[in-house]
Amino acid sequence: MSCCTARMIVMPEQVPFSSPANVQKNRRGLSRIWHAAGYSLAGLRAGWNETAFRQEALASLVLVPAAFWLGRNWMETVLLAGTVMLVLIVELLNTGIEAAVDRIGPEWHELSKRAKDMGSAAVLLCLLLCASTWTLALADRLGA
């Protein structure tokens, strides 16, 4: 490339507007909220088909109410329940990553492996955070 060759840079405002491919983007108001809620419930149903999510969801049915007993104030209660909910959230995100990678194709690829491994590592870190938070709260509550 010579020193006199100019590069054309297209700024986002220069890209002509086109209608979104996703119908959801055209919805407004209550219709958008209604449909978004339906998509969220579909995501929870899809997550329920995953063994790890089911196990964590069932554990949350015990742990979230227990947070109200274990927490000495609202801040502790929210922290304990929040770490449990964070595990569920990250598990759903990990499942979404795995589904998207699997959608690309069944063949092995280093980037696909890396994406799945990182999602799994995020779940592990959340589980460690949750376990350590609950262990410290229990030790404090029981006077250990």
C-alpha positions in Angstrom: 0.0 0.0 0.0 1.5 3.3 -1.0 1.7 6.4 1.3 -1.0 8.1 -0.8 -3.7 5.5 -0.6 -6.6 6.6 1.6 -8.6 4.2 3.7 -12.3 4.6 3.8 -13.7 4.4 7.4 -17.4 3.9 7.7 -18.8 5.4 10.9 -21.9 3.9 12.4 -23.9 7.0 11.7 -23.1 6.5 7.9 -24.6 3.0 7.8 -28.1 3.3 6.3 -30.9 2.3 8.6 -32.6 -1.0 7.9 -35.4 -2.6 9.7 -34.3 -5.1 12.3 -34.4 -8.8 11.4 -35.8 -9.5 14.9 -39.5 -8.8 15.2 -39.0 -8.2 19.0 -37.1 -5.0 18.1 -40.2 -3.5 16.5 -42.5 -4.1 19.6 -43.2 -1.4 22.1 -44.8 -1.0 25.4 -46.7 -3.9 27.0 -46.4 -6.1 23.9 -42.6 -6.0 24.2 -42.7 -6.7 27.9 -45.2 -9.6 27.4 -43.1 -11.2 24.7 -39.8 -10.6 26.5 -41.3 -12.4 29.6 -42.4 -15.3 27.4 -38.8 -15.6 26.0 -37.4 -15.5 29.5 -39.7 -18.3 30.6 -38.7 -20.3 27.6 -35.1 -19.8 28.6 -35.9 -21.0 32.1 -37.7 -24.1 30.7 -34.7 -24.8 28.5 -32.4 -24.4 31.5 -34.5 -26.8 33.4 -33.6 -29.5 30.9 -29.9 -29.2 32.0 -29.0 -31.4 34.9 -26.6 -28.9 36.5 -29.3 -26.1 36.4 -31.9 -28.4 37.9 -29.6 -29.4 40.8 -28.7 -25.8 41.5 -32.3 -24.7 41.3 -33.4 -27.4 43.7 -30.6 -26.4 46.1 -31.8 -22.8 45.8 -35.2 -23.8 47.1 -33.5 -24.7 50.3 -30.8 -22.1 50.4 -32.8 -19.0 49.7 -35.3 -19.5 52.6 -32.3 -20.5 54.8 -30.7 -17.1 54.0 -33.5 -15.5 56.0 -32.6 -17.5 59.0 -28.9 -17.3 58.6 -28.6 -13.6 57.8 -28.5 -11.3 60.8 -29.7 -8.3 58.8 -31.1 -7.5 55.4 -27.6 -7.0 53.9 -26.4 -10.5 55.0 -29.7 -12.0 53.8 -29.4 -10.4 50.4 -25.8 -11.4 50.1 -26.5 -15.0 50.9 -29.5 -15.3 48.6 -27.8 -13.2 46.0 -24.8 -15.6 45.7 -27.3 -18.5 45.2 -29.1 -16.6 42.5 -25.8 -15.6 40.9 -25.0 -19.3 40.5 -28.3 -19.9 38.6 -27.7 -16.8 36.4 -24.2 -17.8 35.5 -25.3 -21.4 34.9 -27.9 -20.1 32.4 -25.3 -18.0 30.7 -22.9 -21.0 30.5 -25.7 -23.1 29.0 -26.4 -20.4 26.4 -22.7 -20.2 25.5 -22.6 -24.0 25.1 -25.8 -23.9 22.9 -24.4 -21.2 20.7 -21.1 -23.0 20.3 -22.8 -26.3 19.5 -25.0 -24.5 16.9 -21.9 -23.4 15.0 -20.9 -27.0 14.4 -20.0 -30.3 15.9 -16.3 -30.2 14.8 -13.7 -29.5 17.4 -12.1 -26.1 17.4 -9.8 -24.5 19.9 -11.9 -21.3 20.2 -15.1 -23.4 20.8 -13.3 -25.3 23.6 -12.0 -22.1 25.1 -15.5 -20.6 25.1 -17.0 -23.6 26.8 -14.1 -23.9 29.3 -14.4 -20.2 30.2 -18.2 -20.6 30.8 -17.5 -23.6 33.0 -14.9 -21.7 34.9 -17.3 -18.9 35.5 -19.8 -21.4 37.0 -17.0 -22.8 39.2 -16.0 -19.4 40.5 -19.6 -18.6 41.3 -20.0 -21.9 43.2 -16.8 -21.2 45.1 -18.0 -17.7 46.0 -21.4 -19.1 47.1 -19.8 -21.8 49.2 -17.3 -19.5 50.9 -20.0 -16.9 51.6 -22.2 -19.4 53.2 -19.4 -21.1 55.1 -18.3 -17.7 56.6 -21.9 -16.8 57.5 -22.5 -20.2 59.1 -19.3 -19.9 61.1 -20.2 -16.4 62.3 -23.8 -17.4 63.1 -22.8 -20.6 65.0 -19.9 -18.8 66.8 -17.2 -20.9 65.4 
